[in-house]
Amino acid sequence: MFIIKNKFVFLTISAVIVVGSIVAVLIYGLKLGIDFKGGTLLEVNYTNGRPDASLVAQVLQKDSLADAIAQPVGESALSIKSRPLSETERPALVTDLSMDGKYPLTQTSFTSIGPSVGRELTHKAVVAIIVVVIAIVLYIAFAFRGVSKPVSSWKYGLIAIATLVHDIAIPSGVFALLGHFGGAEVDTLFVVALLTVLGISVSDTIVVFDRIRENLKNHIAPTFAETVGKSLNQTFVRSINTSLTVIIVLLALFFFGPTATKNFSLVLIVGMFFGTYSSIFVASPLLVITEALQQKKGKK
């Protein structure tokens, strides 16, 4: 009952973080990677040591690529994200990166995505998230169709929407800040991570909701608030342990995994943490508040 008694405290914390995340996205925006805006990704591997970042920056400046992003990969590789390169610009850049042969290298990969493909991926990413959210809400409404008292099944669906917005907004806000201050870019893996977070978060929410539904049928407490509180006590440890196990694995992937999956694992870590928080500290308190408002309205 501790969570239910302090429900407004936990909901206020969530509201502040969500509003802050939305403000960050509106002010800074999400820094789109080449998957969405188009461009090229060139990776080279140096055989006798990688040059200093200052030398690489001079090469990019010389080749009119001052806005390009150069990132070290592992001990000897270098990844460069830039505007689209022509067939003559690419080999010239590779040659210049060798610093006239002082730093021998081999080109390991080259990816080019046009602006039209980037726009198509952006559209598909937005559609995918919307479709998943709608499908989740419809499933919850169907699964809880037999629940009518004291909270209707469609209200469970509305509360699920609120928690899903919570779970999408916070990782997006974090990456808006990381993109502005640290240059972190959003790619297709970011969308995959968000969809994964939605699935895991709603799974936790459904587990709690299902326990509430069963306890309502069994009349384990005299009031709805007490029923929700006892249901949370029964599922709290399970939700925390499951999420903590996954987060430990993701932390290992973030710190020891390849550079390409760092942002992906970070989105999942943030999403898993706040997704579990929303299932326990947001969804159930909102149910209690909804029931209280319904009761208050019925007395008038």
Contacts in CASP RR format, 6 or more apart in sequence:
PFRMAT RR
TARGET T0000
AUTHOR 0000-0000-0000
METHOD contacts of the structure
MODEL  1
MFIIKNKFVFLTISAVIVVGSIVAVLIYGLKLGIDFKGGTLLEVNYTNGR
PDASLVAQVLQKDSLADAIAQPVGESALSIKSRPLSETERPALVTDLSMD
GKYPLTQTSFTSIGPSVGRELTHKAVVAIIVVVIAIVLYIAFAFRGVSKP
VSSWKYGLIAIATLVHDIAIPSGVFALLGHFGGAEVDTLFVVALLTVLGI
SVSDTIVVFDRIRENLKNHIAPTFAETVGKSLNQTFVRSINTSLTVIIVL
LALFFFGPTATKNFSLVLIVGMFFGTYSSIFVASPLLVITEALQQKKGKK
1 225 0 8 1.000
1 226 0 8 1.000
1 229 0 8 1.000
1 230 0 8 1.000
1 233 0 8 1.000
3 10 0 8 1.000
3 229 0 8 1.000
3 232 0 8 1.000
3 280 0 8 1.000
3 281 0 8 1.000
3 284 0 8 1.000
3 285 0 8 1.000
4 225 0 8 1.000
4 228 0 8 1.000
4 229 0 8 1.000
4 232 0 8 1.000
4 284 0 8 1.000
4 285 0 8 1.000
4 288 0 8 1.000
7 285 0 8 1.000
7 288 0 8 1.000
7 289 0 8 1.000
8 285 0 8 1.000
10 281 0 8 1.000
10 282 0 8 1.000
10 285 0 8 1.000
11 281 0 8 1.000
11 282 0 8 1.000
11 285 0 8 1.000
11 286 0 8 1.000
13 281 0 8 1.000
14 166 0 8 1.000
14 277 0 8 1.000
14 278 0 8 1.000
14 281 0 8 1.000
14 282 0 8 1.000
17 170 0 8 1.000
17 274 0 8 1.000
18 165 0 8 1.000
18 166 0 8 1.000
18 169 0 8 1.000
18 170 0 8 1.000
20 173 0 8 1.000
21 169 0 8 1.000
21 170 0 8 1.000
21 172 0 8 1.000
21 173 0 8 1.000
21 174 0 8 1.000
21 176 0 8 1.000
22 169 0 8 1.000
22 173 0 8 1.000
24 173 0 8 1.000
24 174 0 8 1.000
24 176 0 8 1.000
24 177 0 8 1.000
25 169 0 8 1.000
25 172 0 8 1.000
25 173 0 8 1.000
25 176 0 8 1.000
27 176 0 8 1.000
28 176 0 8 1.000
28 177 0 8 1.000
28 179 0 8 1.000
28 180 0 8 1.000
29 176 0 8 1.000
29 180 0 8 1.000
30 172 0 8 1.000
30 175 0 8 1.000
30 176 0 8 1.000
30 179 0 8 1.000
30 186 0 8 1.000
31 175 0 8 1.000
31 179 0 8 1.000
31 180 0 8 1.000
31 183 0 8 1.000
31 184 0 8 1.000
31 185 0 8 1.000
31 186 0 8 1.000
32 122 0 8 1.000
32 185 0 8 1.000
32 186 0 8 1.000
33 81 0 8 1.000
33 185 0 8 1.000
33 186 0 8 1.000
33 187 0 8 1.000
34 40 0 8 1.000
34 41 0 8 1.000
34 81 0 8 1.000
34 111 0 8 1.000
34 113 0 8 1.000
34 187 0 8 1.000
35 113 0 8 1.000
35 118 0 8 1.000
35 121 0 8 1.000
35 187 0 8 1.000
35 188 0 8 1.000
36 118 0 8 1.000
36 119 0 8 1.000
36 121 0 8 1.000
36 122 0 8 1.000
36 125 0 8 1.000
36 186 0 8 1.000
36 187 0 8 1.000
36 188 0 8 1.000
37 115 0 8 1.000
37 118 0 8 1.000
38 84 0 8 1.000
38 113 0 8 1.000
38 114 0 8 1.000
38 115 0 8 1.000
38 117 0 8 1.000
38 118 0 8 1.000
39 81 0 8 1.000
39 82 0 8 1.000
39 83 0 8 1.000
39 84 0 8 1.000
39 112 0 8 1.000
39 113 0 8 1.000
39 114 0 8 1.000
39 115 0 8 1.000
40 81 0 8 1.000
40 82 0 8 1.000
40 83 0 8 1.000
40 84 0 8 1.000
40 85 0 8 1.000
40 90 0 8 1.000
40 110 0 8 1.000
40 111 0 8 1.000
40 112 0 8 1.000
40 113 0 8 1.000
41 79 0 8 1.000
41 80 0 8 1.000
41 81 0 8 1.000
41 109 0 8 1.000
41 110 0 8 1.000
41 111 0 8 1.000
41 112 0 8 1.000
42 79 0 8 1.000
42 80 0 8 1.000
42 82 0 8 1.000
42 85 0 8 1.000
42 90 0 8 1.000
42 93 0 8 1.000
42 94 0 8 1.000
42 107 0 8 1.000
42 109 0 8 1.000
42 110 0 8 1.000
43 73 0 8 1.000
43 77 0 8 1.000
43 78 0 8 1.000
43 79 0 8 1.000
43 80 0 8 1.000
43 107 0 8 1.000
43 108 0 8 1.000
43 109 0 8 1.000
43 110 0 8 1.000
44 77 0 8 1.000
44 78 0 8 1.000
44 80 0 8 1.000
44 94 0 8 1.000
44 97 0 8 1.000
44 105 0 8 1.000
44 106 0 8 1.000
44 107 0 8 1.000
44 108 0 8 1.000
45 76 0 8 1.000
45 77 0 8 1.000
45 78 0 8 1.000
45 105 0 8 1.000
45 106 0 8 1.000
45 108 0 8 1.000
46 76 0 8 1.000
46 77 0 8 1.000
46 78 0 8 1.000
46 103 0 8 1.000
46 104 0 8 1.000
46 105 0 8 1.000
47 76 0 8 1.000
47 104 0 8 1.000
47 105 0 8 1.000
47 106 0 8 1.000
48 103 0 8 1.000
48 104 0 8 1.000
49 76 0 8 1.000
49 103 0 8 1.000
50 72 0 8 1.000
50 75 0 8 1.000
50 76 0 8 1.000
50 77 0 8 1.000
50 78 0 8 1.000
50 103 0 8 1.000
51 97 0 8 1.000
51 99 0 8 1.000
51 102 0 8 1.000
51 103 0 8 1.000
53 70 0 8 1.000
53 72 0 8 1.000
55 99 0 8 1.000
56 70 0 8 1.000
56 78 0 8 1.000
56 97 0 8 1.000
57 70 0 8 1.000
59 93 0 8 1.000
59 96 0 8 1.000
59 97 0 8 1.000
59 99 0 8 1.000
60 66 0 8 1.000
60 68 0 8 1.000
60 70 0 8 1.000
60 80 0 8 1.000
60 82 0 8 1.000
62 96 0 8 1.000
63 89 0 8 1.000
63 92 0 8 1.000
63 93 0 8 1.000
63 96 0 8 1.000
65 80 0 8 1.000
65 82 0 8 1.000
65 83 0 8 1.000
65 93 0 8 1.000
67 82 0 8 1.000
67 83 0 8 1.000
68 80 0 8 1.000
68 81 0 8 1.000
68 82 0 8 1.000
68 83 0 8 1.000
69 80 0 8 1.000
69 81 0 8 1.000
69 82 0 8 1.000
69 183 0 8 1.000
69 185 0 8 1.000
70 78 0 8 1.000
70 79 0 8 1.000
70 80 0 8 1.000
71 78 0 8 1.000
71 79 0 8 1.000
71 80 0 8 1.000
71 81 0 8 1.000
71 259 0 8 1.000
72 78 0 8 1.000
72 79 0 8 1.000
73 79 0 8 1.000
73 259 0 8 1.000
74 259 0 8 1.000
77 108 0 8 1.000
78 97 0 8 1.000
79 259 0 8 1.000
80 93 0 8 1.000
80 97 0 8 1.000
81 185 0 8 1.000
84 112 0 8 1.000
84 114 0 8 1.000
85 93 0 8 1.000
85 112 0 8 1.000
90 110 0 8 1.000
94 105 0 8 1.000
94 107 0 8 1.000
97 103 0 8 1.000
97 105 0 8 1.000
98 104 0 8 1.000
98 105 0 8 1.000
121 188 0 8 1.000
125 188 0 8 1.000
125 191 0 8 1.000
128 191 0 8 1.000
128 195 0 8 1.000
129 168 0 8 1.000
129 191 0 8 1.000
129 194 0 8 1.000
129 195 0 8 1.000
129 198 0 8 1.000
132 195 0 8 1.000
132 198 0 8 1.000
132 199 0 8 1.000
133 161 0 8 1.000
133 164 0 8 1.000
133 198 0 8 1.000
136 160 0 8 1.000
136 164 0 8 1.000
136 198 0 8 1.000
136 199 0 8 1.000
136 202 0 8 1.000
137 157 0 8 1.000
137 158 0 8 1.000
137 160 0 8 1.000
137 161 0 8 1.000
140 153 0 8 1.000
140 156 0 8 1.000
140 157 0 8 1.000
140 160 0 8 1.000
140 202 0 8 1.000
140 206 0 8 1.000
140 209 0 8 1.000
141 153 0 8 1.000
141 154 0 8 1.000
141 156 0 8 1.000
141 157 0 8 1.000
143 206 0 8 1.000
143 210 0 8 1.000
144 153 0 8 1.000
144 156 0 8 1.000
144 157 0 8 1.000
144 209 0 8 1.000
144 213 0 8 1.000
145 153 0 8 1.000
146 153 0 8 1.000
147 153 0 8 1.000
147 156 0 8 1.000
147 213 0 8 1.000
147 216 0 8 1.000
149 216 0 8 1.000
150 224 0 8 1.000
150 291 0 8 1.000
150 294 0 8 1.000
150 295 0 8 1.000
151 224 0 8 1.000
151 287 0 8 1.000
151 290 0 8 1.000
151 291 0 8 1.000
151 294 0 8 1.000
155 287 0 8 1.000
155 290 0 8 1.000
156 209 0 8 1.000
156 287 0 8 1.000
159 283 0 8 1.000
159 286 0 8 1.000
159 287 0 8 1.000
159 290 0 8 1.000
160 202 0 8 1.000
160 205 0 8 1.000
160 283 0 8 1.000
162 282 0 8 1.000
162 283 0 8 1.000
162 286 0 8 1.000
163 201 0 8 1.000
163 202 0 8 1.000
163 205 0 8 1.000
163 275 0 8 1.000
163 278 0 8 1.000
163 279 0 8 1.000
163 282 0 8 1.000
163 283 0 8 1.000
163 286 0 8 1.000
164 198 0 8 1.000
164 201 0 8 1.000
164 202 0 8 1.000
166 274 0 8 1.000
166 275 0 8 1.000
166 278 0 8 1.000
166 282 0 8 1.000
167 197 0 8 1.000
167 198 0 8 1.000
167 201 0 8 1.000
167 271 0 8 1.000
167 274 0 8 1.000
167 275 0 8 1.000
167 278 0 8 1.000
168 194 0 8 1.000
168 197 0 8 1.000
168 198 0 8 1.000
170 270 0 8 1.000
170 271 0 8 1.000
170 274 0 8 1.000
171 193 0 8 1.000
171 194 0 8 1.000
171 197 0 8 1.000
171 267 0 8 1.000
171 270 0 8 1.000
171 271 0 8 1.000
171 274 0 8 1.000
172 194 0 8 1.000
174 266 0 8 1.000
174 270 0 8 1.000
175 184 0 8 1.000
175 186 0 8 1.000
175 190 0 8 1.000
175 263 0 8 1.000
175 267 0 8 1.000
178 184 0 8 1.000
179 185 0 8 1.000
184 263 0 8 1.000
185 263 0 8 1.000
186 263 0 8 1.000
187 263 0 8 1.000
189 261 0 8 1.000
189 263 0 8 1.000
189 264 0 8 1.000
189 267 0 8 1.000
190 263 0 8 1.000
190 264 0 8 1.000
190 267 0 8 1.000
192 264 0 8 1.000
193 264 0 8 1.000
193 267 0 8 1.000
193 268 0 8 1.000
193 271 0 8 1.000
194 267 0 8 1.000
196 268 0 8 1.000
197 267 0 8 1.000
197 268 0 8 1.000
197 271 0 8 1.000
197 272 0 8 1.000
197 275 0 8 1.000
200 243 0 8 1.000
200 246 0 8 1.000
200 272 0 8 1.000
200 275 0 8 1.000
201 271 0 8 1.000
201 275 0 8 1.000
201 276 0 8 1.000
201 278 0 8 1.000
201 279 0 8 1.000
204 239 0 8 1.000
204 242 0 8 1.000
204 243 0 8 1.000
204 275 0 8 1.000
204 276 0 8 1.000
204 279 0 8 1.000
204 280 0 8 1.000
205 278 0 8 1.000
205 279 0 8 1.000
205 283 0 8 1.000
207 235 0 8 1.000
207 238 0 8 1.000
207 239 0 8 1.000
207 279 0 8 1.000
208 231 0 8 1.000
208 232 0 8 1.000
208 235 0 8 1.000
208 239 0 8 1.000
208 279 0 8 1.000
208 280 0 8 1.000
208 283 0 8 1.000
208 284 0 8 1.000
209 283 0 8 1.000
209 287 0 8 1.000
211 231 0 8 1.000
211 234 0 8 1.000
211 235 0 8 1.000
212 227 0 8 1.000
212 228 0 8 1.000
212 231 0 8 1.000
212 284 0 8 1.000
212 287 0 8 1.000
215 221 0 8 1.000
215 227 0 8 1.000
215 230 0 8 1.000
215 231 0 8 1.000
215 234 0 8 1.000
216 224 0 8 1.000
216 227 0 8 1.000
220 227 0 8 1.000
220 230 0 8 1.000
221 227 0 8 1.000
221 229 0 8 1.000
221 230 0 8 1.000
224 288 0 8 1.000
224 291 0 8 1.000
225 288 0 8 1.000
225 291 0 8 1.000
225 292 0 8 1.000
228 284 0 8 1.000
228 287 0 8 1.000
228 288 0 8 1.000
229 284 0 8 1.000
231 284 0 8 1.000
232 280 0 8 1.000
232 284 0 8 1.000
236 280 0 8 1.000
239 276 0 8 1.000
239 279 0 8 1.000
239 280 0 8 1.000
240 276 0 8 1.000
240 280 0 8 1.000
243 272 0 8 1.000
243 273 0 8 1.000
243 275 0 8 1.000
243 276 0 8 1.000
246 268 0 8 1.000
246 272 0 8 1.000
247 269 0 8 1.000
247 272 0 8 1.000
247 273 0 8 1.000
250 265 0 8 1.000
250 268 0 8 1.000
250 269 0 8 1.000
250 272 0 8 1.000
251 265 0 8 1.000
251 269 0 8 1.000
253 261 0 8 1.000
253 265 0 8 1.000
254 262 0 8 1.000
254 265 0 8 1.000
254 266 0 8 1.000
254 269 0 8 1.000
257 265 0 8 1.000
END
